[in-house]
Amino acid sequence: MGSDRVALAFVVITSALGGFFKVLGGVLYGSKAVFVDALTSIANLFALLVSIAYLRKSLEPPDKDHHFGHYRMVFGGSITTLMTYSFIAGIALIKLTDLTKYSVAVEAPLMAFLGVLAYSASILTARKLGGVLTHYAIFTVSELIEGAVVIFSSLVGALYSYLVDYAGALFLTLYIFYELRKVFSEVVIKLSDVAPSETILRSITRAFESEGLTVVDLKLRHLNDEKIHGVALISVSSTASIGDVEAKVNKVKKKLIENYGVDLTVEYSSKESGQH
């Protein structure tokens, strides 16, 4: 846990540093491409801080209002990321409606380059941490793509024509909308009670069969990337010892939690009567 906190702090610091360089390039040195890039950097840092807050909330134990825990609170970070980037995409569009001729200073691409270096370190660390930071990292990867475009467009814009810099800003804005659509689709899927993979389903069935128990029905859903909740209906003989069956079931449930993060409620069905 201590190492994760250090890693989170590192992600925050490197993100802030990358944003600082881009703000300099966009505001002080006249590049619209770097300005749009700076907007995404500000959004990136804000979304990161909110994502960390929701991540902490999701780790809280169950209480009287959240009987199954707070796992899904983690998606507050993903939703905040979507909202923040939607906002800055609108600001970027407004900026691009100004078609007045402008000049770009040669320091602008240098600031963009320094920002890319800082974000590279941030992305690598965020991806290792996983969880809600996965969606943060997706947008942060766009920072590297944007950085490459910005370095080129602002450099050519400074040396030859501002129109190249403007084209770079337009490209970045369109790319933001592309990433918004992509992440929105992923969040919707993860919030739609999607079932785990067939591999996990088969592994759960085999875990019960290894204890001599037959699975009649199995319904599972993802709470988040790491936790799965569901109900299993198993068939038992009416003459079987309840104590023995429960001991086997508890053994399987413990194994499933440890290996797959599956929190399972088990119901019983009699082979003879078909009653639950």
Phi and psi in degrees as GROMACS dihedral restraints (atoms count N, CA, C in turn):
[ dihedral_restraints ]
;  ai    aj    ak    al  type     phi  dphi    fc
    3     4     5     6     1   -62.1    20    10
    4     5     6     7     1   -40.9    20    10
    6     7     8     9     1   -66.5    20    10
    7     8     9    10     1   -34.0    20    10
    9    10    11    12     1   -65.6    20    10
   10    11    12    13     1   -38.0    20    10
   12    13    14    15     1   -65.5    20    10
   13    14    15    16     1   -40.0    20    10
   15    16    17    18     1   -64.0    20    10
   16    17    18    19     1   -41.8    20    10
   18    19    20    21     1   -64.2    20    10
   19    20    21    22     1   -41.7    20    10
   21    22    23    24     1   -62.2    20    10
   22    23    24    25     1   -43.1    20    10
   24    25    26    27     1   -61.5    20    10
   25    26    27    28     1   -39.2    20    10
   27    28    29    30     1   -64.8    20    10
   28    29    30    31     1   -41.4    20    10
   30    31    32    33     1   -61.6    20    10
   31    32    33    34     1   -43.9    20    10
   33    34    35    36     1   -63.2    20    10
   34    35    36    37     1   -47.0    20    10
   36    37    38    39     1   -64.5    20    10
   37    38    39    40     1   -45.8    20    10
   39    40    41    42     1   -69.2    20    10
   40    41    42    43     1   -32.8    20    10
   42    43    44    45     1   -66.3    20    10
   43    44    45    46     1   -43.7    20    10
   45    46    47    48     1   -63.5    20    10
   46    47    48    49     1   -39.7    20    10
   48    49    50    51     1   -66.0    20    10
   49    50    51    52     1   -43.3    20    10
   51    52    53    54     1   -62.2    20    10
   52    53    54    55     1   -41.8    20    10
   54    55    56    57     1   -63.7    20    10
   55    56    57    58     1   -38.2    20    10
   57    58    59    60     1   -59.7    20    10
   58    59    60    61     1   -46.6    20    10
   60    61    62    63     1   -62.7    20    10
   61    62    63    64     1   -39.8    20    10
   63    64    65    66     1   -71.7    20    10
   64    65    66    67     1   -35.3    20    10
   66    67    68    69     1   -61.8    20    10
   67    68    69    70     1   -41.3    20    10
   69    70    71    72     1   -59.0    20    10
   70    71    72    73     1   -46.6    20    10
   72    73    74    75     1   -65.8    20    10
   73    74    75    76     1   -35.6    20    10
   75    76    77    78     1   -82.6    20    10
   76    77    78    79     1   -39.8    20    10
   78    79    80    81     1   -88.2    20    10
   79    80    81    82     1   -46.5    20    10
   81    82    83    84     1   -82.8    20    10
   82    83    84    85     1   -30.6    20    10
   84    85    86    87     1  -111.7    20    10
   85    86    87    88     1    11.6    20    10
   87    88    89    90     1    78.3    20    10
   88    89    90    91     1     8.0    20    10
   90    91    92    93     1   -89.1    20    10
   91    92    93    94     1   122.2    20    10
   93    94    95    96     1   -69.7    20    10
   94    95    96    97     1   -33.3    20    10
   96    97    98    99     1   -63.5    20    10
   97    98    99   100     1   -44.9    20    10
   99   100   101   102     1   -69.6    20    10
  100   101   102   103     1   -30.9    20    10
  102   103   104   105     1   -62.9    20    10
  103   104   105   106     1   -47.1    20    10
  105   106   107   108     1   -63.0    20    10
  106   107   108   109     1   -40.2    20    10
  108   109   110   111     1   -61.8    20    10
  109   110   111   112     1   -38.3    20    10
  111   112   113   114     1   -66.1    20    10
  112   113   114   115     1   -37.9    20    10
  114   115   116   117     1   -59.6    20    10
  115   116   117   118     1   -44.6    20    10
  117   118   119   120     1   -65.5    20    10
  118   119   120   121     1   -31.1    20    10
  120   121   122   123     1   -67.3    20    10
  121   122   123   124     1   -42.4    20    10
  123   124   125   126     1   -63.3    20    10
  124   125   126   127     1   -45.2    20    10
  126   127   128   129     1   -62.5    20    10
  127   128   129   130     1   -39.0    20    10
  129   130   131   132     1   -60.7    20    10
  130   131   132   133     1   -45.4    20    10
  132   133   134   135     1   -68.7    20    10
  133   134   135   136     1   -43.3    20    10
  135   136   137   138     1   -61.4    20    10
  136   137   138   139     1   -45.5    20    10
  138   139   140   141     1   -63.1    20    10
  139   140   141   142     1   -35.8    20    10
  141   142   143   144     1   -63.3    20    10
  142   143   144   145     1   -47.8    20    10
  144   145   146   147     1   -62.6    20    10
  145   146   147   148     1   -41.6    20    10
  147   148   149   150     1   -68.4    20    10
  148   149   150   151     1   -38.3    20    10
  150   151   152   153     1   -62.0    20    10
  151   152   153   154     1   -39.1    20    10
  153   154   155   156     1   -64.2    20    10
  154   155   156   157     1   -40.5    20    10
  156   157   158   159     1   -62.6    20    10
  157   158   159   160     1   -44.6    20    10
  159   160   161   162     1   -69.0    20    10
  160   161   162   163     1   -33.6    20    10
  162   163   164   165     1   -62.2    20    10
  163   164   165   166     1   -43.0    20    10
  165   166   167   168     1   -62.9    20    10
  166   167   168   169     1   -42.0    20    10
  168   169   170   171     1   -62.8    20    10
  169   170   171   172     1   -37.5    20    10
  171   172   173   174     1   -67.6    20    10
  172   173   174   175     1   -19.1    20    10
  174   175   176   177     1   -88.3    20    10
  175   176   177   178     1    -4.2    20    10
  177   178   179   180     1   -68.6    20    10
  178   179   180   181     1   147.4    20    10
  180   181   182   183     1   -71.3    20    10
  181   182   183   184     1   165.7    20    10
  183   184   185   186     1   -57.7    20    10
  184   185   186   187     1   149.8    20    10
  186   187   188   189     1  -139.2    20    10
  187   188   189   190     1  -170.9    20    10
  189   190   191   192     1   -66.0    20    10
  190   191   192   193     1   -22.3    20    10
  192   193   194   195     1   -99.4    20    10
  193   194   195   196     1   -12.9    20    10
  195   196   197   198     1  -136.0    20    10
  196   197   198   199     1    81.6    20    10
  198   199   200   201     1   -64.1    20    10
  199   200   201   202     1   -28.7    20    10
  201   202   203   204     1  -100.1    20    10
  202   203   204   205     1    11.1    20    10
  204   205   206   207     1    96.6    20    10
  205   206   207   208     1  -175.2    20    10
  207   208   209   210     1  -112.3    20    10
  208   209   210   211     1    22.9    20    10
  210   211   212   213     1   -52.5    20    10
  211   212   213   214     1   -42.1    20    10
  213   214   215   216     1   -76.1    20    10
  214   215   216   217     1    -7.4    20    10
  216   217   218   219     1   -60.3    20    10
  217   218   219   220     1   -22.3    20    10
  219   220   221   222     1   -60.5    20    10
  220   221   222   223     1   -26.2    20    10
  222   223   224   225     1   -73.7    20    10
  223   224   225   226     1    -9.8    20    10
  225   226   227   228     1   -59.5    20    10
  226   227   228   229     1   -34.4    20    10
  228   229   230   231     1   -66.5    20    10
  229   230   231   232     1   -41.8    20    10
  231   232   233   234     1   -66.2    20    10
  232   233   234   235     1   -41.2    20    10
  234   235   236   237     1   -67.1    20    10
  235   236   237   238     1   -39.5    20    10
  237   238   239   240     1   -63.2    20    10
  238   239   240   241     1   -39.4    20    10
  240   241   242   243     1   -59.1    20    10
  241   242   243   244     1   -43.9    20    10
  243   244   245   246     1   -63.0    20    10
  244   245   246   247     1   -44.7    20    10
  246   247   248   249     1   -63.4    20    10
  247   248   249   250     1   -44.2    20    10
  249   250   251   252     1   -65.3    20    10
  250   251   252   253     1   -44.7    20    10
  252   253   254   255     1   -70.6    20    10
  253   254   255   256     1   -29.9    20    10
  255   256   257   258     1   -64.2    20    10
  256   257   258   259     1   -40.1    20    10
  258   259   260   261     1   -63.6    20    10
  259   260   261   262     1   -48.4    20    10
  261   262   263   264     1   -71.9    20    10
  262   263   264   265     1   -25.4    20    10
  264   265   266   267     1   -64.6    20    10
  265   266   267   268     1   -37.6    20    10
  267   268   269   270     1   -65.7    20    10
  268   269   270   271     1   -41.4    20    10
  270   271   272   273     1   -62.5    20    10
  271   272   273   274     1   -41.4    20    10
  273   274   275   276     1   -62.6    20    10
  274   275   276   277     1   -40.3    20    10
  276   277   278   279     1   -62.9    20    10
  277   278   279   280     1   -41.6    20    10
  279   280   281   282     1   -61.7    20    10
  280   281   282   283     1   -42.5    20    10
  282   283   284   285     1   -59.8    20    10
  283   284   285   286     1   -38.3    20    10
  285   286   287   288     1   -75.3    20    10
  286   287   288   289     1   -15.3    20    10
  288   289   290   291     1   -73.4    20    10
  289   290   291   292     1   -15.9    20    10
  291   292   293   294     1   -83.0    20    10
  292   293   294   295     1   107.5    20    10
  294   295   296   297     1   -98.8    20    10
  295   296   297   298     1    15.1    20    10
  297   298   299   300     1   -65.7    20    10
  298   299   300   301     1   140.2    20    10
  300   301   302   303     1   -63.3    20    10
  301   302   303   304     1   141.5    20    10
  303   304   305   306     1  -144.1    20    10
  304   305   306   307     1   170.5    20    10
  306   307   308   309     1  -118.6    20    10
  307   308   309   310     1   151.0    20    10
  309   310   311   312     1  -117.3    20    10
  310   311   312   313     1   128.2    20    10
  312   313   314   315     1   -80.3    20    10
  313   314   315   316     1   151.7    20    10
  315   316   317   318     1   -69.4    20    10
  316   317   318   319     1   -15.0    20    10
  318   319   320   321     1   -73.4    20    10
  319   320   321   322     1   -19.3    20    10
  321   322   323   324     1   -58.5    20    10
  322   323   324   325     1   -50.4    20    10
  324   325   326   327     1   -63.8    20    10
  325   326   327   328     1   -29.5    20    10
  327   328   329   330     1   -65.0    20    10
  328   329   330   331     1   -43.2    20    10
  330   331   332   333     1   -63.6    20    10
  331   332   333   334     1   -38.7    20    10
  333   334   335   336     1   -63.6    20    10
  334   335   336   337     1   -40.2    20    10
  336   337   338   339     1   -63.7    20    10
  337   338   339   340     1   -44.5    20    10
  339   340   341   342     1   -63.5    20    10
  340   341   342   343     1   -35.4    20    10
  342   343   344   345     1   -65.3    20    10
  343   344   345   346     1   -39.6    20    10
  345   346   347   348     1   -61.7    20    10
  346   347   348   349     1   -41.9    20    10
  348   349   350   351     1   -59.9    20    10
  349   350   351   352     1   -44.2    20    10
  351   352   353   354     1   -66.3    20    10
  352   353   354   355     1   -41.9    20    10
  354   355   356   357     1   -71.1    20    10
  355   356   357   358     1   -27.9    20    10
  357   358   359   360     1   -59.7    20    10
  358   359   360   361     1   -43.7    20    10
  360   361   362   363     1   -66.5    20    10
  361   362   363   364     1   -37.9    20    10
  363   364   365   366     1   -64.9    20    10
  364   365   366   367     1   -43.6    20    10
  366   367   368   369     1   -63.6    20    10
  367   368   369   370     1   -47.9    20    10
  369   370   371   372     1   -58.2    20    10
  370   371   372   373     1   -41.9    20    10
  372   373   374   375     1   -70.7    20    10
  373   374   375   376     1   -42.6    20    10
  375   376   377   378     1   -62.7    20    10
  376   377   378   379     1   -39.8    20    10
  378   379   380   381     1   -67.0    20    10
  379   380   381   382     1   -34.3    20    10
  381   382   383   384     1   -67.2    20    10
  382   383   384   385     1   -34.2    20    10
  384   385   386   387     1   -72.8    20    10
  385   386   387   388     1   -34.1    20    10
  387   388   389   390     1    69.2    20    10
  388   389   390   391     1  -151.9    20    10
  390   391   392   393     1    61.8    20    10
  391   392   393   394     1  -140.5    20    10
  393   394   395   396     1   -63.1    20    10
  394   395   396   397     1   -23.5    20    10
  396   397   398   399     1   -69.5    20    10
  397   398   399   400     1    -9.3    20    10
  399   400   401   402     1   -62.9    20    10
  400   401   402   403     1   -46.0    20    10
  402   403   404   405     1   -69.0    20    10
  403   404   405   406     1   -35.1    20    10
  405   406   407   408     1   -61.4    20    10
  406   407   408   409     1   -43.3    20    10
  408   409   410   411     1   -66.0    20    10
  409   410   411   412     1   -32.3    20    10
  411   412   413   414     1   -60.5    20    10
  412   413   414   415     1   -47.8    20    10
  414   415   416   417     1   -67.8    20    10
  415   416   417   418     1   -32.6    20    10
  417   418   419   420     1   -72.1    20    10
  418   419   420   421     1   -31.4    20    10
  420   421   422   423     1   -58.5    20    10
  421   422   423   424     1   -36.9    20    10
  423   424   425   426     1   -61.7    20    10
  424   425   426   427     1   -26.3    20    10
  426   427   428   429     1   -62.8    20    10
  427   428   429   430     1   -37.1    20    10
  429   430   431   432     1   -70.6    20    10
  430   431   432   433     1   -42.0    20    10
  432   433   434   435     1   -63.5    20    10
  433   434   435   436     1   -45.5    20    10
  435   436   437   438     1   -61.4    20    10
  436   437   438   439     1   -40.2    20    10
  438   439   440   441     1   -59.6    20    10
  439   440   441   442     1   -42.7    20    10
  441   442   443   444     1   -64.1    20    10
  442   443   444   445     1   -42.6    20    10
  444   445   446   447     1   -65.0    20    10
  445   446   447   448     1   -42.8    20    10
  447   448   449   450     1   -65.4    20    10
  448   449   450   451     1   -43.0    20    10
  450   451   452   453     1   -58.2    20    10
  451   452   453   454     1   -45.6    20    10
  453   454   455   456     1   -68.2    20    10
  454   455   456   457     1   -51.2    20    10
  456   457   458   459     1   -67.9    20    10
  457   458   459   460     1   -38.3    20    10
  459   460   461   462     1   -71.7    20    10
  460   461   462   463     1   -33.8    20    10
  462   463   464   465     1   -66.4    20    10
  463   464   465   466     1   -48.7    20    10
  465   466   467   468     1   -66.7    20    10
  466   467   468   469     1   -35.0    20    10
  468   469   470   471     1   -64.3    20    10
  469   470   471   472     1   -34.8    20    10
  471   472   473   474     1   -74.5    20    10
  472   473   474   475     1   -36.8    20    10
  474   475   476   477     1   -88.4    20    10
  475   476   477   478     1   -29.2    20    10
  477   478   479   480     1  -124.2    20    10
  478   479   480   481     1   -67.7    20    10
  480   481   482   483     1  -146.8    20    10
  481   482   483   484     1   138.4    20    10
  483   484   485   486     1   -64.1    20    10
  484   485   486   487     1   -20.2    20    10
  486   487   488   489     1   -63.4    20    10
  487   488   489   490     1   -32.1    20    10
  489   490   491   492     1   -66.7    20    10
  490   491   492   493     1   -40.7    20    10
  492   493   494   495     1   -63.5    20    10
  493   494   495   496     1   -41.4    20    10
  495   496   497   498     1   -63.2    20    10
  496   497   498   499     1   -42.0    20    10
  498   499   500   501     1   -61.7    20    10
  499   500   501   502     1   -37.7    20    10
  501   502   503   504     1   -63.7    20    10
  502   503   504   505     1   -41.3    20    10
  504   505   506   507     1   -63.6    20    10
  505   506   507   508     1   -40.6    20    10
  507   508   509   510     1   -64.2    20    10
  508   509   510   511     1   -43.0    20    10
  510   511   512   513     1   -60.2    20    10
  511   512   513   514     1   -44.9    20    10
  513   514   515   516     1   -62.2    20    10
  514   515   516   517     1   -40.8    20    10
  516   517   518   519     1   -63.9    20    10
  517   518   519   520     1   -44.2    20    10
  519   520   521   522     1   -64.6    20    10
  520   521   522   523     1   -35.5    20    10
  522   523   524   525     1   -67.2    20    10
  523   524   525   526     1   -35.4    20    10
  525   526   527   528     1   -59.3    20    10
  526   527   528   529     1   -44.7    20    10
  528   529   530   531     1   -63.9    20    10
  529   530   531   532     1   -36.7    20    10
  531   532   533   534     1   -61.4    20    10
  532   533   534   535     1   -45.9    20    10
  534   535   536   537     1   -66.6    20    10
  535   536   537   538     1   -35.4    20    10
  537   538   539   540     1   -60.3    20    10
  538   539   540   541     1   -46.6    20    10
  540   541   542   543     1   -62.5    20    10
  541   542   543   544     1   -41.1    20    10
  543   544   545   546     1   -64.8    20    10
  544   545   546   547     1   -49.5    20    10
  546   547   548   549     1   -69.1    20    10
  547   548   549   550     1   -37.2    20    10
  549   550   551   552     1   -58.2    20    10
  550   551   552   553     1   -44.0    20    10
  552   553   554   555     1   -62.3    20    10
  553   554   555   556     1   -41.2    20    10
  555   556   557   558     1   -65.8    20    10
  556   557   558   559     1   -41.6    20    10
  558   559   560   561     1   -65.6    20    10
  559   560   561   562     1   -42.7    20    10
  561   562   563   564     1   -60.0    20    10
  562   563   564   565     1   -43.6    20    10
  564   565   566   567     1   -62.0    20    10
  565   566   567   568     1   -44.2    20    10
  567   568   569   570     1   -70.5    20    10
  568   569   570   571     1   -23.3    20    10
  570   571   572   573     1   -91.3    20    10
  571   572   573   574     1    -0.6    20    10
  573   574   575   576     1   -97.5    20    10
  574   575   576   577     1    23.8    20    10
  576   577   578   579     1    57.7    20    10
  577   578   579   580     1    41.9    20    10
  579   580   581   582     1   -65.5    20    10
  580   581   582   583     1   140.5    20    10
  582   583   584   585     1   -78.0    20    10
  583   584   585   586     1   154.8    20    10
  585   586   587   588     1   -70.1    20    10
  586   587   588   589     1   175.7    20    10
  588   589   590   591     1   -67.4    20    10
  589   590   591   592     1   161.0    20    10
  591   592   593   594     1   -61.1    20    10
  592   593   594   595     1   -30.6    20    10
  594   595   596   597     1   -62.1    20    10
  595   596   597   598     1   -44.9    20    10
  597   598   599   600     1   -67.2    20    10
  598   599   600   601     1   -40.9    20    10
  600   601   602   603     1   -59.8    20    10
  601   602   603   604     1   -43.7    20    10
  603   604   605   606     1   -67.3    20    10
  604   605   606   607     1   -36.9    20    10
  606   607   608   609     1   -64.5    20    10
  607   608   609   610     1   -37.9    20    10
  609   610   611   612     1   -67.0    20    10
  610   611   612   613     1   -44.1    20    10
  612   613   614   615     1   -61.2    20    10
  613   614   615   616     1   -41.5    20    10
  615   616   617   618     1   -67.2    20    10
  616   617   618   619     1   -33.0    20    10
  618   619   620   621     1   -62.7    20    10
  619   620   621   622     1   -40.8    20    10
  621   622   623   624     1   -69.6    20    10
  622   623   624   625     1   -42.8    20    10
  624   625   626   627     1   -63.2    20    10
  625   626   627   628     1   -30.9    20    10
  627   628   629   630     1   -65.6    20    10
  628   629   630   631     1   -18.9    20    10
  630   631   632   633     1  -103.9    20    10
  631   632   633   634     1    12.0    20    10
  633   634   635   636     1    77.9    20    10
  634   635   636   637     1    22.3    20    10
  636   637   638   639     1  -111.4    20    10
  637   638   639   640     1   139.4    20    10
  639   640   641   642     1  -104.8    20    10
  640   641   642   643     1   126.3    20    10
  642   643   644   645     1   -87.0    20    10
  643   644   645   646     1   120.5    20    10
  645   646   647   648     1   -89.4    20    10
  646   647   648   649     1   -39.9    20    10
  648   649   650   651     1  -148.9    20    10
  649   650   651   652     1   147.9    20    10
  651   652   653   654     1  -145.6    20    10
  652   653   654   655     1   118.9    20    10
  654   655   656   657     1  -124.3    20    10
  655   656   657   658     1   120.3    20    10
  657   658   659   660     1  -132.1    20    10
  658   659   660   661     1   154.6    20    10
  660   661   662   663     1  -146.3    20    10
  661   662   663   664     1   150.1    20    10
  663   664   665   666     1   -81.0    20    10
  664   665   666   667     1   128.7    20    10
  666   667   668   669     1   -84.7    20    10
  667   668   669   670     1   -38.5    20    10
  669   670   671   672     1  -156.4    20    10
  670   671   672   673     1  -162.8    20    10
  672   673   674   675     1   -67.9    20    10
  673   674   675   676     1   -22.1    20    10
  675   676   677   678     1  -115.5    20    10
  676   677   678   679     1   -17.2    20    10
  678   679   680   681     1  -116.5    20    10
  679   680   681   682     1   137.0    20    10
  681   682   683   684     1  -126.5    20    10
  682   683   684   685     1   136.8    20    10
  684   685   686   687     1  -124.2    20    10
  685   686   687   688     1   146.8    20    10
  687   688   689   690     1  -177.0    20    10
  688   689   690   691     1  -175.3    20    10
  690   691   692   693     1  -130.3    20    10
  691   692   693   694     1   135.9    20    10
  693   694   695   696     1  -120.5    20    10
  694   695   696   697     1   135.4    20    10
  696   697   698   699     1  -108.8    20    10
  697   698   699   700     1   119.9    20    10
  699   700   701   702     1  -115.3    20    10
  700   701   702   703     1   149.7    20    10
  702   703   704   705     1   -97.2    20    10
  703   704   705   706     1   129.0    20    10
  705   706   707   708     1  -132.1    20    10
  706   707   708   709     1   152.6    20    10
  708   709   710   711     1   -71.7    20    10
  709   710   711   712     1   143.9    20    10
  711   712   713   714     1   -66.3    20    10
  712   713   714   715     1   -16.5    20    10
  714   715   716   717     1   -95.8    20    10
  715   716   717   718     1    -3.1    20    10
  717   718   719   720     1   -70.5    20    10
  718   719   720   721     1   149.1    20    10
  720   721   722   723     1   -73.6    20    10
  721   722   723   724     1   123.3    20    10
  723   724   725   726     1   -58.9    20    10
  724   725   726   727     1   -40.2    20    10
  726   727   728   729     1   -61.4    20    10
  727   728   729   730     1   -43.4    20    10
  729   730   731   732     1   -65.5    20    10
  730   731   732   733     1   -42.7    20    10
  732   733   734   735     1   -63.0    20    10
  733   734   735   736     1   -44.7    20    10
  735   736   737   738     1   -65.3    20    10
  736   737   738   739     1   -35.9    20    10
  738   739   740   741     1   -63.9    20    10
  739   740   741   742     1   -42.3    20    10
  741   742   743   744     1   -66.2    20    10
  742   743   744   745     1   -42.5    20    10
  744   745   746   747     1   -63.2    20    10
  745   746   747   748     1   -44.3    20    10
  747   748   749   750     1   -62.7    20    10
  748   749   750   751     1   -35.7    20    10
  750   751   752   753     1   -64.6    20    10
  751   752   753   754     1   -43.7    20    10
  753   754   755   756     1   -66.2    20    10
  754   755   756   757     1   -44.2    20    10
  756   757   758   759     1   -59.8    20    10
  757   758   759   760     1   -41.3    20    10
  759   760   761   762     1   -63.8    20    10
  760   761   762   763     1   -41.5    20    10
  762   763   764   765     1   -63.5    20    10
  763   764   765   766     1   -41.1    20    10
  765   766   767   768     1   -68.0    20    10
  766   767   768   769     1   -37.5    20    10
  768   769   770   771     1   -65.5    20    10
  769   770   771   772     1   -43.9    20    10
  771   772   773   774     1   -68.9    20    10
  772   773   774   775     1   -40.4    20    10
  774   775   776   777     1   -89.6    20    10
  775   776   777   778     1   -33.5    20    10
  777   778   779   780     1  -127.1    20    10
  778   779   780   781     1    -3.3    20    10
  780   781   782   783     1    68.6    20    10
  781   782   783   784     1    29.2    20    10
  783   784   785   786     1   -96.0    20    10
  784   785   786   787     1   119.4    20    10
  786   787   788   789     1  -100.4    20    10
  787   788   789   790     1   108.0    20    10
  789   790   791   792     1  -114.1    20    10
  790   791   792   793     1   133.9    20    10
  792   793   794   795     1   -98.8    20    10
  793   794   795   796     1   128.6    20    10
  795   796   797   798     1  -112.0    20    10
  796   797   798   799     1   128.6    20    10
  798   799   800   801     1  -111.9    20    10
  799   800   801   802     1   157.9    20    10
  801   802   803   804     1  -117.2    20    10
  802   803   804   805     1   145.6    20    10
  804   805   806   807     1  -131.4    20    10
  805   806   807   808     1   129.8    20    10
  807   808   809   810     1   -76.8    20    10
  808   809   810   811     1   132.8    20    10
  810   811   812   813     1   -64.6    20    10
  811   812   813   814     1   -36.1    20    10
  813   814   815   816     1   -78.8    20    10
  814   815   816   817     1   -47.9    20    10
  816   817   818   819     1   -93.5    20    10
  817   818   819   820     1   -23.0    20    10
  819   820   821   822     1    73.6    20    10
  820   821   822   823     1    13.3    20    10
  822   823   824   825     1   -90.9    20    10
  823   824   825   826     1   147.2    20    10
